[in-house]
Amino acid sequence: MAFNLVGTTEAAERLGVERSTFFRWMQLGRIKPVMKLPGATGALLFDIADVDALREPVEPVDAA
């Protein structure tokens, strides 16, 4: 199965958020990379369908 993969910067740009926000979403488990390139600082790659799924509206949490 072939994936359409994007890096962290492109994923954040597609969503209209800063990279720091995108990294926070990763830490919160909202999105997970499908691959990490080799090396200590290898790029994280994301399935474009997973990235686009984050564009869906999120229901607000009732603070009351």
Buried (B, 14 or more C-beta within 10 A) or exposed (E): EEEEBBBBEBBBBBBEBEEEEBBEBBEEEEBEBEEEEEEEEEBBBBBBEBBBEBEEEEEEEEEE
